[in-house]
Amino acid sequence: MEENSLSEYILVIMKNLNFIIILYVSLIISYSLSGYIQENSAYEFLAEISVTPPAAWKIPVVCSILYISFLMLMFIKNIRGFKLVIKLCLEIVTSFFISYILGFSYTGIVLLIIADTMKFVPKQGWKFPFIVFICFFYFIADYDLMSLHYNLVSLETYIGYFKDGTGSVLMGIKNIVNSLNTFIFLIYMILLVRIHMNEKERIMHLNNQLNSANDELKYVNMQLSEYAKESEKMAETKERNRLAREIHDTLGHSLTGIITGIEACTTLMDVAPEATKEQLKAIAEVARQGITDVRRSVKALRPDALEKSDLSNALVTLISEMRSATSAEIEYSFETSLNCFNEDEEDIIYRIVQECITNSIRHGKAGKIYIYISREFNLLKILIKDNGTGCAEINKGFGLHHMEERLDMLHGSLNYNGNDGFIVEAKIPIRWGTEEKG
């Protein structure tokens, strides 16, 4: 049983025991008064006590009613301020009248008020004056003190009616239950002290846990602050690299087309002026598109071609522009739909094709480029091959390096070979799996 539940159980025992004692004392008084009347010795009894007692039947009835009222007052909980003062004052007044009717032969009910106050008065500041006042009342509510101001009849006088040692037995029983009430009260107070001490220990333990949690929180906050700074630096680096890739892709692609086209114009200028004009128009269009892409890349937007159309049409437009601006033959075929990818996937596919075409023309001097896009289970495969000079020993430049970075973002892979022309193979996992999506 928990200590709080045990304390409430003991308080219930005290309430029942006080009722038993009050009823016991009142019945002794009532019985003795009735006995004096029936034996026609009431006159001698009244001469001895010099005060007129109430009717015999009224004493247990009034005491019971007053005690029930007292219990109802104790039942009122969770009140504060002036209402609490009124409640305690009414309890004291009720206990005073019960004790007065019993001739102050029993005042143990005051201990019940103290027990109730110690447990249910909420604020510690309120308890001390209440307890002091109740204890003062308990000590002055004594027969010897009260008999100085009131004409009282002692319980011993009433018990004098009983003969043959019965009175001594009745008085002994009264003293035993009175002592039992005091003993239970002491146990109750000890239990309350234990509860209070345990509560203080629990609060101290919680405070220690809270302090430890605060220390841990401060440490975590410091780590988060450092992590935020590192993340900010990483984000700046990532954004810088992204812009570098975008500018490289757009400028590199456009400038390669322009340079190759101008070289072709130099050759055609004397022999085919009209063809040269058409070539210059194609070069101008590539330059305009390059400027547009550079502006959009700086603004962290997608390639202009992908903004205007879907991926398939954007790739066709890209290849057509490079065919017009350069003398390279570019063959393009695909065996899977390209209209079901997310924007980040479309960006990377477009940039890989763009970068490979640019590298083939710029570095490999290729005259023919073959682009093949297929699907194998949950992988999109991009194969780009040219007939350029190739490269026996490949040193990764900016283009290859950033193609790998882009593919890493999608958990893809990049393979390349420069022994026979230049071959690039990129593999990108398809997020939705192996089923077809249109």
Phi, psi and omega in degrees: 000134179290156184295323178296317178294322179295321179296320178294323178295318178294322179296323176295320177299317180297320179297314180293320180295320178296321178297318179298315182296314181298316179294322180297312182294317181295325178290324176299313181296314182297318182293318181293320178298316178297322179296317178299321181292315182292330182268007179058032177246021182293324182298312178298323180293317180293325178294329181285324186265342177057029176207146182271116180282163177289171178300144187300318184290337183288330188298305179294327181293309182295318179298319179295317179297316179296320181290323176297319176298321178298316179295324178295323176294319179294333182290338180286121182234175173056044172241157186228166170063225187295326179297324178293320178298316180298317180301311182294323178296320178294322177298317180294318180296317180297316179295328178295316181294323177298314180296322180297315179298325180274010178068029181055027176281346175216123179234016182294345179298335179296325178299328177294322177295318179298316181298316180294321180294318181297328184271322193247349173289122193289313187267136180298326181295332179281330189294317188301308180297324178296313181297319179299314181296316181294319178296321177299316178297322182296321182284328180276341179281059181245144183301315183296322179285315183290330180292345176287336182248336181236149173280103185244155176247125182285158178295328178298327179293316178295319181292340177300341178294328184278139184247177173057040176078358180296322180299319180296321178296315179298318179292323177296317178299318180298317180294323180295311181293328177295316177294324178297319177298318179294320180296316178297323177299317180296317177300318181298316181293320177298318180296320178297321178296318177298317179299317180296317179295317178297322179294319178296318177297320179296318179295319178297319179296318177296322177297319178296318177298320179295318177297318178296319179296322178295319178297316179296321180295321178297318179296317179296320178297320177298316179297318179296322178297315178295320179295322179296319178296316179296319180296322179296317178296317179297320179295320178297316179296317181297317180293321177298316178295321179298314179296322178297319178296315182298313181295320178300315182296312184288309181295315181300314180298311183294315182294324178299314178299319180295312182298315181296318180295320179295320178299320178294322179296322179300321180287323186272345190306315185279327187265333182216079183300321181294318177296325178297320179298315179298320178297317180295324176297317178296320179296317180299320179295319177298320180296316179299316180297321178298318178298317179299315180296320179298316180297316181290325178294319179297327178276010178063034177258174180285167173304144184301323181298322179284337176288328185270334184209179179282176186297315182301312181291326179296319179293320178298318179295317179301312182293320179297318180296319180291325175297319182289322185276340182234173178267005183284143173266126182238120177256136185225129175215151178215149184241017181212158178287141178247016185256024183228022181259157175284169185298318181295325178291316179300317180302314184292318178300315180298315183292326179295313179298316181297315182295319182293319177298315181298314181295320181299318182282317186287307187267321185270350182053039185286144175258344181218133181230135180242126181240126182225122180242124182221180181226134178230103185057243183258026179239135170265126183248130177243117180243122180232123184228141177230170179254029182284194185289339180072191182198113181293320180241110188269123170254115184298123175263195182299319183295307179298318181301315183280336171297318178296319179299316180298317181291326177301325180299331180255013181061032178266186181220159180225129175234145180211155183210133182243021182286321181232094191066216177221129181242131175236130177234118179248139178235128183235121177298135177272124190295326185273002172102217189258349182284158180277142174228135187273000000 
